[in-house]
């Protein structure tokens, strides 16, 4: 893997880290005193790299405000779900003109109430792999189980008047084993009823489309690392950033 490869590179006295075989090697000291942008070929040793653990290289990036943030762990999501489950689903918000609802009470965990709302597709019979669900009161384990069977799952909570998204610290959408997040700073969440506008005969339920209709600025998963390169004449930092 990349981490073991980088460790091997650190052990070598000299490592060619860039191509440009048509160029002569340039000392880092010269590069540091040059005006960007330029193209160089270097021969350097990898002194350090960050982060040390490869999984820590994955971040969430907002292309609008250019911010980077850590990917929340499962415990954060679980805590938000537990907090939202304190308020029982509002019976008056079930079985509306654009979704069908099912509600039941668990036989454990203090009789917890769960509501699942199935967004309609122009009155057509839906297959699980084509269906978008909105869920109230579910646990993390229940969300993962349902997201593996149905196309999309949106965590929601009910107010006196309507269903709404959870705090954007939580993913606004789950699809398979992927959690999709929105930027708190750039998002302006719209009512969930706007999902009706993309629920046609065969909705694609693409995350970008769902985010757009709900006023969410979608955060993208990015891979970022920092390398410090040395060649005896100086040191330079190189950054790897990719989607």
ABEGO torsion letter per residue (X at the ends): XAAAAAAAAAABABBBABBGAABBBBBAAAAAABBOBBBBBBBBBBABBOBABAAAABBBBBAAAGBBBBBBBAAAAAAAAAAAAABBBBAAABGBAABBBBBBBBABGGGBBBBBBBBBBGGBBBBAAABBBBBBGBBAAAAAAAAAABABBBBBBBBAABBBBBBAABBABBBEABBBBBBAAABBBBBAAAAAAABBABBAGBAAAAAAAAGBBBBBBBBBBBBBBBAGAEBBBBBBBBX
